[in-house]
Amino acid sequence: MELTFRTATPAERLYSASQSMQLKGQTGCVGHLRAGTGMDAQGFLKTWQSHRQDLDTEEFQAEFESVLNALVGDGQYGGFLKSRDAMRDFCQEHPESSFDDGFAFGFRADTAQYSYLIRLNPYKEEENLSLYCYRRDSLERHMKQAEKGIRFITPDYKEKFRIADGDMVRIRCPDGKQIDQECRYIDEYHVEVGKGWDNLFHICQFAEVMERNHADFYPEIQTQDEQAAWELGGKGYLAIQSCEDGWDYTLCHSDYSVMDGGQIDAPELTIQEVREQILEAHHMEKGRRLLQDYDAVMDKVTEAEELSADHRPSTLEKLAELASDTSALKSSARSAPEL
């Protein structure tokens, strides 16, 4: 078996993550392997998920086992599957492969018949590896077609614009709301807009739906905005603001209680790129991004924190409650019938 191994291109990284049923069919996705370690960072626990029974043959499984053995023990591939420490060292030796603000690293391995798109997350305690397996001819044919870009048209078939596979389109609703949706190339006449069971459109159908709902659509522009916020399709809210060393962010639930927050030390990124990195890190990349007023969202977050503090019992109240519970237990013990 001849195996080639290299850093994945930005376009190839799209295929090192979960795909829709349409894309799995178009690209010949055999299945994917996920693996992770615990606190000891030694030895990977692997889970295999088959996507195409007709492609998941004994011949493929035999080759796949050989590929995994090579990635574990063959020095020319760095041995990054020996342990999480080995994976971390390997990734640090290949900074050109990093994305998601340096927390993920992308690679591609190829044999004569199959391609393997690899995403490494050496700094996580779980799910350090995602490895998606494809029929090489199907994947390369689809990616070659996707290089044309995704075509958006008017209902009378006049071209409005094109965007690259994986880029965002912004939908402006009649009430002024703006929704950003990721788009994936299916073929020359079909596109996925956003995520969900109803996200597959013929390009003319999408134009007609937009016209019927009096909505406009255009490519999401990578802006130099210093702050912005989005509602995340019923999952919560994300607010981002520039700071001296990069970007501060607050991720919260639908009730505005804080889920996570922190700083992304990457001032060279646009606010849209930072948004996508944060959502992907929290497995929230699927779904719409409805643009919100930053100050209004942060005011709601402050109100939720204050409300939570108001309902948080004081130390004296906790002691009083504990004393009451202890007294009740003693009383119950005294009144218990003798056996």
C-alpha positions in Angstrom: 0.0 0.0 0.0 1.4 3.4 -1.1 0.3 6.2 1.3 0.8 9.9 0.8 0.4 12.4 3.6 0.3 16.2 3.6 -1.4 19.2 5.2 -5.0 19.7 4.2 -6.0 22.8 2.2 -8.7 25.1 3.5 -11.2 23.6 1.1 -10.3 20.1 2.1 -10.8 20.9 5.8 -14.6 21.2 5.1 -14.6 17.4 4.6 -13.0 16.6 7.9 -16.2 17.2 9.7 -19.8 15.9 9.6 -21.5 16.1 6.2 -25.2 16.0 5.2 -26.7 12.9 3.5 -26.5 14.7 0.2 -22.7 15.4 0.5 -22.0 11.9 1.8 -23.5 10.5 -1.3 -21.8 13.0 -3.7 -18.3 12.5 -2.1 -18.5 8.7 -1.6 -18.1 9.0 2.2 -17.5 5.5 3.5 -17.6 6.5 7.2 -15.7 8.3 9.9 -13.6 7.4 12.9 -13.6 9.5 16.1 -11.1 8.9 18.9 -10.2 10.5 22.1 -8.2 10.0 25.3 -8.9 10.7 29.0 -6.9 12.6 31.5 -3.9 10.3 31.2 -3.6 11.3 27.5 -2.5 7.7 26.7 -4.2 5.3 24.3 -7.2 6.3 22.1 -10.7 5.0 22.5 -12.0 4.7 18.9 -15.6 4.8 17.5 -16.3 3.9 13.9 -19.5 5.1 12.1 -20.3 3.6 8.7 -22.1 5.8 6.2 -22.3 3.7 3.0 -22.7 0.0 3.5 -22.0 -0.6 -0.2 -18.6 1.1 0.2 -17.7 -0.2 3.7 -16.3 -3.5 2.3 -13.8 -6.0 3.7 -11.3 -4.6 1.2 -11.7 -1.1 2.5 -11.5 -2.2 6.2 -8.3 -4.1 5.5 -6.7 -1.0 3.9 -8.1 1.3 6.7 -6.5 -0.9 9.3 -3.1 -0.6 7.5 -3.5 3.2 7.3 -4.2 3.4 11.0 -1.2 1.2 11.8 1.0 3.4 9.6 -0.2 6.6 11.4 0.6 5.0 14.7 3.9 3.3 14.1 5.5 4.6 10.9 8.0 7.3 11.7 7.6 9.1 8.3 4.1 10.0 9.4 5.1 11.2 12.8 3.4 8.5 14.9 0.8 11.1 16.0 -1.7 8.4 16.9 0.5 6.8 19.6 -0.8 9.2 22.3 -2.2 12.7 22.8 1.3 13.9 23.7 2.7 12.6 20.4 -0.2 14.2 18.6 0.5 17.6 20.3 4.2 17.4 19.4 3.4 16.5 15.8 0.9 19.4 15.4 3.4 21.8 16.9 5.9 20.7 14.3 3.4 21.5 11.5 2.0 25.0 12.3 1.0 25.5 8.7 -1.8 22.9 9.3 -3.5 24.9 12.1 -6.9 26.5 12.0 -9.6 27.4 14.5 -7.1 29.8 16.2 -4.5 27.1 16.5 -6.7 24.5 18.3 -7.3 22.3 15.3 -4.9 20.9 12.7 -5.9 19.4 9.3 -4.2 16.7 7.2 -5.0 14.5 4.2 -3.8 11.0 3.5 -4.4 9.2 0.2 -4.0 5.7 -1.2 -4.8 4.7 -4.8 -8.6 4.2 -4.0 -9.3 6.2 -0.8 -8.8 9.6 0.7 -8.7 10.3 4.5 -9.4 13.8 5.8 -8.0 14.2 9.3 -8.8 16.8 11.9 -6.6 16.7 15.1 -7.5 18.5 18.4 -4.6 17.6 20.6 -5.6 20.0 23.4 -8.9 18.4 24.2 -9.4 15.6 26.7 -12.0 14.0 24.4 -12.4 13.7 20.7 -8.9 14.4 19.7 -9.3 12.8 16.2 -11.9 13.0 13.5 -11.0 11.0 10.4 -13.4 10.9 7.5 -12.9 8.3 4.7 -13.9 8.8 1.1 -13.7 7.1 -2.2 -10.9 9.2 -3.7 -12.3 9.4 -7.2 -15.7 10.6 -5.9 -14.2 13.2 -3.5 -11.9 14.7 -6.0 -14.6 14.8 -8.7 -17.0 16.7 -6.3 -14.3 19.1 -5.0 -13.3 19.9 -8.6 -16.9 20.8 -9.4 -17.2 22.8 -6.2 -14.3 25.0 -7.3 -16.8 26.7 -9.6 -18.5 28.2 -6.6 -22.2 28.2 -5.5 -24.4 30.1 -8.0 -27.3 32.3 -6.8 -29.7 33.5 -9.3 -33.0 35.5 -9.7 -36.3 33.6 -10.4 -35.8 34.3 -14.1 -32.3 32.6 -14.0 -30.1 35.7 -14.1 -27.0 35.2 -12.0 -26.8 37.5 -8.9 -23.4 36.3 -7.5 -21.3 33.3 -6.6 -19.7 32.3 -3.3 -17.1 29.7 -2.4 -18.2 26.3 -1.0 -18.6 26.7 2.7 -19.0 30.5 2.7 -22.0 32.4 4.2 -25.0 34.1 2.6 -26.8 36.8 4.4 -30.6 37.0 4.2 -32.3 40.3 4.9 -35.9 39.8 6.0 -38.7 42.4 5.4 -38.7 43.3 9.1 -35.0 44.2 8.9 -33.7 41.0 10.5 -30.5 39.6 9.0 -29.8 35.9 9.0 -26.4 34.4 8.1 -26.4 30.8 6.7 -23.5 28.6 5.7 -23.9 27.2 2.1 -22.5 24.0 0.7 -22.1 23.1 -3.0 -24.1 20.0 -4.1 -24.0 20.4 -7.8 -24.4 23.1 -10.4 -28.2 23.4 -9.7 -28.5 22.5 -6.0 -27.2 24.1 -2.8 -27.6 23.5 0.9 -28.5 26.7 2.8 -28.0 26.4 6.5 -28.6 23.1 8.4 -31.6 20.9 8.8 -33.9 18.5 6.9 -35.3 21.2 4.7 -32.1 23.0 3.7 -31.6 21.5 0.2 -32.7 23.8 -2.6 -32.7 24.0 -6.4 -31.1 27.4 -7.0 -34.2 28.6 -8.8 -36.4 27.4 -5.9 -34.4 29.3 -3.4 -34.7 32.5 -5.5 -38.5 32.0 -5.7 -38.8 31.4 -1.9 -36.8 34.6 -1.2 -39.0 36.6 -3.7 -42.2 35.2 -2.3 -41.2 36.2 1.3 -40.0 39.6 0.1 -36.5 38.8 1.4 -33.1 39.9 -0.1 -29.9 37.8 -0.1 -26.3 38.5 -0.8 -22.8 37.3 0.3 -21.9 37.9 3.9 -19.1 40.4 3.8 -16.1 39.9 5.9 -16.2 43.2 7.8 -13.9 45.1 10.1 -16.7 45.6 12.7 -15.5 45.8 16.3 -18.5 44.3 17.9 -21.5 42.2 16.9 -24.0 39.7 18.3 -26.1 36.9 16.9 -29.0 34.7 18.0 -28.1 31.1 17.3 -31.3 29.5 16.0 -32.9 29.0 19.4 -29.7 27.6 21.0 -28.6 30.9 22.6 -26.6 34.1 21.8 -23.1 35.0 20.9 -21.6 38.5 21.5 -18.1 39.4 20.3 -16.2 42.6 20.9 -12.6 43.6 19.9 -10.0 44.1 22.6 -6.3 45.0 22.6 -5.0 41.5 22.0 -7.9 40.2 19.8 -11.5 39.5 20.6 -13.6 39.1 23.8 -16.7 36.9 23.5 -19.7 35.9 25.6 -21.7 32.8 24.7 -25.0 32.4 26.6 -28.1 30.3 26.7 -31.5 31.3 25.4 -32.3 32.9 28.8 -29.1 34.9 28.6 -27.3 33.0 31.3 -23.6 32.7 30.5 -22.5 29.4 29.0 -18.9 30.4 28.2 -16.7 33.4 27.7 -13.1 34.3 27.1 -10.7 35.9 24.7 -9.4 34.8 21.2 -5.9 36.1 20.8 -6.1 36.6 17.0 -6.5 40.3 16.1 -5.8 39.5 12.4 -9.1 37.6 12.1 -12.4 39.2 11.1 -15.3 39.1 13.5 -17.1 36.6 11.3 -14.1 34.3 11.3 -13.9 34.5 15.1 -17.6 33.7 15.4 -17.2 30.5 13.3 -14.2 29.3 15.4 -16.1 29.8 18.6 -19.3 28.0 17.4 -17.3 25.1 16.0 -15.3 24.7 19.2 -18.7 24.4 21.1 -20.2 22.1 18.4 -22.8 24.9 17.6 -21.8 25.6 14.0 -25.1 24.1 12.6 -28.0 26.5 12.3 -28.7 30.1 11.5 -26.9 33.2 12.8 -29.5 36.0 13.3 -27.8 39.4 13.7 -28.6 41.2 16.9 -27.8 44.5 18.6 -24.6 43.9 20.6 -25.5 46.3 23.5 -29.0 44.9 23.8 -27.7 41.4 24.1 -25.1 42.3 26.7 -27.7 44.3 28.7 -29.8 41.1 28.8 -26.8 39.1 30.0 -26.2 41.7 32.8 -29.8 41.5 33.8 -29.7 37.7 33.9 -26.5 37.8 36.1 -28.1 40.3 38.5 -31.3 38.2 38.7 -29.3 35.1 39.4 -27.4 37.0 42.2 -30.7 38.2 43.7 -32.0 34.7 44.0 -28.7 33.2 45.2 -29.1 32.5 49.0 -26.7 34.2 51.4 -24.3 32.3 53.7 -26.6 33.0 56.7 -29.6 31.7 54.7 -27.8 28.6 53.8 -26.8 28.0 57.5 -30.4 28.6 58.6 -31.7 26.1 56.0 -29.1 23.5 57.1 -30.1 24.0 60.7 -33.8 23.6 59.8 -33.1 20.4 57.9 -31.1 19.0 60.8 -33.8 19.8 63.3 -36.4 18.1 61.0 -34.3 15.0 60.8 -34.0 14.8 64.6 -37.7 15.3 65.1 -38.4 12.6 62.6 -36.1 10.2 64.4 -37.8 10.8 67.8 -41.2 10.2 66.4 -40.3 7.0 64.5 -42.2 4.0 65.8 -40.3 1.3 67.8 -39.8 -2.0 66.0 
